[in-house]
Amino acid sequence: MSKELERLQKRIANSGYTSRRKAETLIQEGKVQVNGKTVTELGTKVRPSDEVSVEGVPLELEDKLYILFYKPTQVITSVSDDRGRKVVTDYFDDLETRIYPVGRLDYDTSGLLLLTNDGEFTNLMTHPKYKIPKTYIAKIEGYILREQVKELEKGIVLEDGKTQPAQVKVKKQNKEKNTSLVEITITEGRNRQVRRMFEHFGFKVNKLSRITFGPLTLKGLGAGEGRVLSPHEVKTLRQLAQSSAQ
C-alpha cells in the first residue's frame, strides 16, 4: 500500500494543474482539499483513490503534452496578464488541455520555450540542481573583450550570487557601430540572467534569443509557431536532467 502513496504536491503537478513548486504554495495557502478536508501540510501523502481538489475544483489526470514553442518578442511568458498583453498560451487556444510554460523568457526575449501540463517534467527542467544547457544569441552595444569573455566563462558575481561557468563565442563584432554578436550557453535559469551577465560589464543587450534547450533547436519553426515533442525527445530531456544532477 505504501508504494501507492505519493506526495500531495506531486499529485497536483501530475494532474497538469500547475508546477510542483506552485502546488506547494497552494497547499500552504489552504487552497487544497483531500476528500473534502483542507490540507496545509506539505508532507501529506495521498492514495490513488483519494479525491484531491484545488481551489474547489476536483483534479483529473490528463494525458501528458509537451510543446516546443518559438516565442516572439513582446509576449508574456505566462498563462494570463492583468494588463491585457499577449501571453504564450494565447497561441494554443484550440487546446482543451491546460498547459503552462516551463521556466520563462523575458518580454523582450524571443526563442525556444517549452510548455507542458506535466509538473514533474517542469521541475526536472527548471530546478537549479538539474543543469540543462541553454544557448542564447545576444546582440549587445559595446565591443566585448577577450578578458571579459574569460570572466563569463569562469563565472561572475551578480547580486544573487556567482554564476556557473558559461560557454561563450563571439560571433561577430562591428567596431564602427560598436556592437558585438555573442553566443552564450548557461546551465542556470535565473531571472534575466543573460542580460544581467552582460550588464555586469556595462553592455546593453539590444536583442536576445534562446536558440537551444538541451538538444532541442528551433529548426523548422518561425516566431509564433510550435510543435509537439516526440516521446524520444521527452525521454532524452529527462535523462539529461537526471544525469546532470549526479
C-alpha positions as CSV (number, residue, x, y, z in Angstrom):
1,M,0.0,0.0,0.0
2,S,2.8,2.4,0.8
3,K,4.1,2.2,-2.7
4,E,0.8,3.7,-3.9
5,L,1.2,6.8,-1.7
6,E,2.5,9.9,-3.3
7,R,3.1,13.5,-2.0
8,L,0.1,15.8,-2.4
9,Q,2.1,18.4,-4.4
10,K,3.3,15.7,-6.8
11,R,-0.3,14.6,-7.4
12,I,-1.3,18.2,-8.2
13,A,1.7,18.6,-10.5
14,N,1.0,15.3,-12.3
15,S,-2.6,16.4,-12.9
16,G,-1.3,19.2,-15.1
17,Y,-2.8,21.9,-12.9
18,T,0.4,23.6,-12.1
19,S,4.1,23.1,-11.3
20,R,5.1,21.3,-8.1
21,R,6.5,24.5,-6.5
22,K,3.3,26.4,-7.2
23,A,1.4,23.4,-5.8
24,E,3.3,23.7,-2.6
25,T,2.3,27.3,-2.3
26,L,-1.4,26.5,-2.9
27,I,-1.2,23.8,-0.2
28,Q,0.3,26.3,2.3
29,E,-2.3,28.9,1.4
30,G,-5.1,26.4,2.3
31,K,-6.4,26.1,-1.2
32,V,-6.1,22.3,-1.4
33,Q,-8.6,19.7,-0.1
34,V,-8.2,16.0,0.2
35,N,-11.5,14.1,0.5
36,G,-13.2,17.3,1.3
37,K,-10.8,18.4,4.1
38,T,-8.4,21.3,3.7
39,V,-4.8,20.2,4.0
40,T,-1.9,22.6,4.6
41,E,0.9,20.2,5.5
42,L,3.5,19.8,2.6
43,G,4.4,16.3,3.8
44,T,0.9,15.0,3.3
45,K,0.7,11.8,1.1
46,V,-2.4,10.6,-0.8
47,R,-3.6,7.3,-2.2
48,P,-4.8,6.9,-5.8
49,S,-8.4,6.6,-4.5
50,D,-8.2,9.9,-2.6
51,E,-10.1,12.9,-4.2
52,V,-8.0,16.0,-4.4
53,S,-9.4,19.4,-5.2
54,V,-7.6,22.7,-5.8
55,E,-9.5,25.9,-5.2
56,G,-12.7,23.9,-5.2
57,V,-12.0,22.1,-8.5
58,P,-11.5,18.3,-8.4
59,L,-8.3,17.2,-10.2
60,E,-8.4,14.9,-13.1
61,L,-5.3,13.2,-14.6
62,E,-4.7,14.4,-18.2
63,D,-2.7,12.9,-21.0
64,K,0.7,14.5,-20.9
65,L,1.5,17.1,-23.5
66,Y,4.9,18.6,-24.3
67,I,5.2,21.5,-26.7
68,L,8.3,23.3,-28.2
69,F,7.3,26.9,-29.0
70,Y,9.2,29.7,-30.8
71,K,8.3,32.6,-28.5
72,P,8.2,36.0,-30.3
73,T,9.3,39.2,-28.5
74,Q,6.7,41.3,-26.7
75,V,4.8,38.2,-25.4
76,I,4.5,37.4,-21.7
77,T,5.7,34.0,-20.5
78,S,2.6,33.3,-18.5
79,V,-0.9,31.9,-18.8
80,S,-2.5,35.4,-18.2
81,D,-1.6,39.0,-17.8
82,D,-3.5,41.6,-15.8
83,R,-2.5,44.3,-18.2
84,G,-4.1,42.5,-21.2
85,R,-0.8,41.8,-23.0
86,K,-0.4,38.8,-25.2
87,V,0.7,35.6,-23.3
88,V,2.3,32.5,-24.7
89,T,-0.8,30.3,-24.1
90,D,-2.8,32.6,-26.4
91,Y,-1.1,30.7,-29.2
92,F,-2.7,27.4,-28.0
93,D,-6.4,28.5,-27.5
94,D,-7.5,25.5,-29.5
95,L,-6.1,23.0,-27.0
96,E,-8.6,21.5,-24.5
97,T,-5.6,20.6,-22.3
98,R,-4.4,23.3,-19.9
99,I,-0.7,23.9,-20.4
100,Y,1.8,26.3,-18.8
101,P,5.3,27.5,-19.6
102,V,8.4,25.7,-18.4
103,G,10.6,28.4,-16.9
104,R,10.4,31.8,-18.6
105,L,11.7,34.1,-21.3
106,D,11.6,37.8,-20.8
107,Y,9.0,40.0,-22.5
108,D,11.7,41.3,-25.0
109,T,13.4,38.0,-25.4
110,S,12.5,35.6,-28.2
111,G,13.3,31.9,-28.8
112,L,12.8,28.4,-27.6
113,L,10.3,27.9,-24.8
114,L,8.7,24.6,-23.6
115,L,5.1,24.3,-22.4
116,T,3.5,21.3,-20.8
117,N,0.9,20.0,-18.4
118,D,3.4,17.8,-16.6
119,G,4.5,19.2,-13.3
120,E,7.2,16.6,-12.7
121,F,8.8,17.4,-16.1
122,T,8.6,21.1,-15.3
123,N,10.5,20.5,-12.1
124,L,13.2,18.5,-13.9
125,M,13.6,21.2,-16.5
126,T,13.8,24.2,-14.1
127,H,15.1,23.1,-10.7
128,P,18.6,24.6,-10.0
129,K,20.2,21.1,-9.4
130,Y,19.4,20.0,-13.0
131,K,22.0,21.7,-15.2
132,I,20.4,21.6,-18.7
133,P,22.5,23.8,-21.1
134,K,20.6,26.6,-22.8
135,T,22.1,28.7,-25.6
136,Y,21.3,32.3,-26.4
137,I,22.4,34.7,-29.1
138,A,22.8,38.3,-27.8
139,K,23.4,41.4,-29.8
140,I,25.0,43.9,-27.4
141,E,26.0,47.5,-27.5
142,G,29.8,47.6,-27.0
143,Y,32.9,45.8,-28.0
144,I,33.3,42.8,-25.7
145,L,36.9,42.0,-24.8
146,R,38.7,38.6,-24.6
147,E,39.2,39.2,-20.8
148,Q,35.5,39.7,-20.3
149,V,34.7,36.6,-22.2
150,K,37.1,34.7,-20.0
151,E,35.4,36.1,-16.9
152,L,32.0,35.0,-18.2
153,E,33.4,31.5,-18.8
154,K,34.7,31.3,-15.2
155,G,31.6,32.7,-13.6
156,I,30.9,36.3,-12.4
157,V,29.3,37.6,-9.2
158,L,25.8,39.0,-9.6
159,E,23.6,40.4,-6.9
160,D,22.1,36.9,-6.4
161,G,25.4,35.0,-6.3
162,K,28.1,33.8,-8.6
163,T,27.1,32.4,-11.9
164,Q,28.0,28.9,-13.1
165,P,30.7,28.7,-15.8
166,A,29.4,29.7,-19.2
167,Q,30.4,28.8,-22.8
168,V,30.9,32.0,-24.8
169,K,31.6,32.5,-28.5
170,V,32.0,36.0,-30.1
171,K,30.3,35.5,-33.5
172,K,30.7,39.0,-34.9
173,Q,31.9,42.4,-33.9
174,N,31.5,45.8,-35.6
175,K,33.9,48.5,-34.4
176,E,32.1,51.2,-36.4
177,K,28.7,50.5,-34.9
178,N,30.3,49.4,-31.6
179,T,28.3,46.2,-31.4
180,S,29.0,42.5,-30.7
181,L,27.1,39.4,-31.5
182,V,27.7,36.8,-28.8
183,E,26.6,33.2,-28.4
184,I,26.4,32.2,-24.7
185,T,25.5,28.9,-23.1
186,I,24.4,28.7,-19.5
187,T,23.1,25.9,-17.3
188,E,21.0,28.1,-14.9
189,G,17.7,29.9,-15.2
190,R,17.8,32.9,-13.0
191,N,15.6,35.9,-13.7
192,R,17.0,38.0,-16.6
193,Q,20.3,36.2,-16.1
194,V,21.9,36.6,-19.6
195,R,21.0,40.3,-19.7
196,R,22.4,40.8,-16.2
197,M,25.6,39.0,-17.1
198,F,26.3,41.4,-19.9
199,E,25.1,44.4,-17.9
200,H,27.7,43.5,-15.3
201,F,30.3,44.8,-17.8
202,G,28.2,47.8,-18.8
203,F,26.8,46.3,-22.0
204,K,23.2,46.9,-23.1
205,V,21.5,43.9,-24.7
206,N,19.6,45.1,-27.8
207,K,18.4,41.7,-28.9
208,L,18.3,38.3,-27.2
209,S,17.0,35.0,-28.4
210,R,17.3,31.4,-26.9
211,I,18.2,29.1,-29.7
212,T,18.6,25.8,-27.9
213,F,17.3,24.0,-24.8
214,G,19.4,20.9,-24.2
215,P,19.4,19.0,-27.6
216,L,16.3,20.9,-28.9
217,T,16.5,23.6,-31.5
218,L,14.1,25.9,-33.3
219,K,14.7,24.2,-36.7
220,G,11.7,24.4,-39.0
221,L,9.8,26.9,-36.8
222,G,9.0,30.6,-37.3
223,A,8.2,33.0,-34.5
224,G,4.8,32.2,-33.0
225,E,4.9,28.6,-34.2
226,G,5.2,25.4,-32.1
227,R,5.3,21.6,-32.4
228,V,4.7,18.6,-30.1
229,L,7.8,17.0,-28.7
230,S,8.3,13.3,-29.6
231,P,8.4,10.7,-26.8
232,H,12.1,10.2,-27.6
233,E,12.8,14.0,-27.2
234,V,11.0,14.0,-23.8
235,K,12.9,10.9,-22.7
236,T,16.2,12.5,-23.7
237,L,15.5,15.7,-21.8
238,R,14.6,13.7,-18.7
239,Q,17.8,11.6,-18.9
240,L,19.8,14.8,-19.5
241,A,18.4,16.4,-16.4
242,Q,18.8,13.4,-14.2
243,S,22.4,12.7,-15.3
244,S,23.4,16.4,-14.7
245,A,22.3,16.1,-11.1
246,Q,24.7,13.2,-10.4
